[in-house]
Amino acid sequence: MTADERIEQAQLLYERAVFGGDSSVLESADRNLDGVEADLALTRGKVIHARFLEERVEDARELELFERAVELYGRLGDVRGEGEAVFWVGVFHQVVRDDSEAAVPAFERALGLATRAGDRLTTSYALRHLGFADHMAGRLDEARARFEESTRLRRELGFLPGVAANLVGLAYVAAQQERRDDAAALLKEAAELAESTDSQGVLRWVTGASEELKLP
């Protein structure tokens, strides 16, 4: 059900409890509303994170919202939702706080939950960000393997902007491994995919990588 449908259903259950005298339905009403709250908390947290990427100003509500979503999805037994929310807790620690020590366990937990739920998109995101952690720690072979597996999943899903983003990460790894021809080819494909999907943000990453790595 959509959020509106779940709210409407909770309203009907309220009426059934009050006017019909059946208070047993209130637990179902609570579950519907918990699901709506979890979805809202997760999405609002993502919006705040997007604003952080633009302004680079931390907003403490971001972590609070993601942790609330984790709690609610866990209470509901929604493994897919919990995995996605845990992933975003990791993103907050890695991207906003630059705290790999806190981020990596969250990504590993998210990876386990997403795999269990068959959520290939969140799996690809967890692998991508574990790849960043490996890269920052100098574990280049491990980073490459994570990025490549994430990219494979994204190609299967047809998530082409995400493929392009991963190719930029792979290009940085390739350059550090002295595979400069591979790095240039990866950035070329990333640019083509970004252009074909009108992913202007990714195109900026490609340009920045080309300049930083001094590649054509």
N, C-alpha and C positions, 0 to 999 in steps of 0.2 A: 504493500500500500504506500501511497505517497504520504508526505507529512500532513497535508490537508485532510486526507482520508483517515489517517490515524487520529487526528484531533477530533474529527467529526465522530468517529467511532467511540472515542473516549467520552464525548458529550452524550451520545446515546446510552452508553453504559452508566453514566451518572444518572440520567433520567430513569433508567431501569432500576437503579439502586434506590433512588429517592421516592419515585412514584410507584414502582412495582414491588418495592420491599425486598429486592434481591441484592443484598450487600456482597454476595460472593463474586459479583462481576467487577468489583472495584480493583481487584488485583490485575485483571486484564486491562483495565483502563490505565492503571499505573504503568504497565509494561508498554502500552502504546505511547504514552507520553514520555517515558524514559527513552524510547527509540527516537522520538522526535527531538528531544533535548540532546541526545548523543550526536545525531546528525548535524544539528545546529551548532553545537560546540565545536565539532571537528571542522565544519566549513568556515565558521567565523575565525577560528584559529588560523586556517589557511589564508584567509583574507588579510589578517594582521601580519602574517609572515610575508605575504607579497608586498605589503607596505614597508616592512622592515628592509626587504631587498632593495627598495627604491630609496628609502630615506636613511637606512642604517641607524635607526634609533630603536632600542629594545623597548618592547611593551610587555610588561609582566603578565598581562592577561593571556598572552599567547600560550605560555606553558600551562597556566591554570585551565584553559579551555581544553587543551589536548589531554591533560591528565583527567579532567572530568569526563571526557569522551571515553577514555580507557576504562574508567570506573563503571560507567553506565553500560558500555558494550559488554564488559566482563560480567556484570550482574545479569544481563539479558542472555548470556551464553552465545553472543554473536561473535564468533571467532574471526570472521572476515573483518568486521568493523573494529574489533579490538586490535587486530594486527595492523590495520591502517593507522589507527590512533597512536599505537605504540611507536610506529615508524616516525610519526610527526613529532613525538616527544624527542626522539633521537635527532631529528633535523634541528629542533630548537637548540639542543645542546651543542651540536656540531657547527651549525651555521651562525647562530646568534651568539652563543657563549664561547665558541671555539674550544669546546671541552670534549675531546675524543674519549676520555676515560668514562664519561657519563653517556656519551652517544653510542659507542660501540655495543654495549650490552643491550641497549634498546633496539638497535638495528638487528642484532642477532635474535632477540626475542621476536621481533616483528617478522623476520624471515621464517622462523619456525611456525608462527601462527598463520602467516600468509600461505606457506606451503601446505599446511594442514587443511586450510580452507580452499585450496585450489585457486587462490587469488594471484594470478600471474603478474598483474600490473604492480601490485604492492611488492611482490617478490622481486620484480625488476628494479623497483626503487630502492629496496633494502640492499640488494646486491650493488647497485650503483654507489650508494653512500658508504657501504663497507669498502668498496673500491677506493673511494676518496680517502678513507682512513688508512688503508694500506699504502696508498700513494704518499700520503703525508708522512708516514712512518718509514718510507724508503723501501717498502716491500713491493718492488715493481712487478715481479712475476705474479704475485698474488693479486695485485691491483688489476693487472691486465686480464687475468682469468675472471675476476668479478665483473669487470666492464663488458667483457665479451659474452658472458652468460646473460647478463642483463640485456645486452643488445640483441642477442638471439631471441629472447622472450619478447622484446618489443617489436622485432620484425614479425614474429608470429602473430602478434596482436594488431599489427598495422599501425602502431603508434610511432609514426615517422618523425615528428618533432623530437620525441624522446630518443629515437635512434640517433638523430643528428647530434643531440646533446651528448650522448655517450661517445660518439666518434671524436668529439673534441677532447674528452677525457683520455681516450685511447691515444690520441695524437700526442698529448703531453707525455704519456708513458713511453710511447715509441721514441720520441725525441730524447728522452733521458736514457733510453737504452741504445742510443746511437743508431736507431733505425729511421733516419731522416726521410728517406724516400717513402717509407710506410706512413710516417707522420704527415707528409705532404698529401699523399693519396687519401688519407683519412679526412683531412680538413677539406679537401676538394669534394668528397662525397657528402660531408656534413653541410657544406655550403649549398650544394645542389638540392639536398633534401630540405634544408631550411627555406630556400627560395621557393621550392615547389609547394610548400605548405604555409607560406607567408609567415614563417616563424622569425620575426625580426629580432627578437631577443637572442635567439640562438645564433643568428647571423652576426650579431655584435660579438658574441663569444668567439665565433670562428675568426673574425677580423682581429680580435685581441690576441688570440692564440697565434695566428700567423705572424703578427708583429712581434710578439714576445719571443717566439721560437725562431724568428727570422727565416720564415719559409715563404715561398711564392704563393 
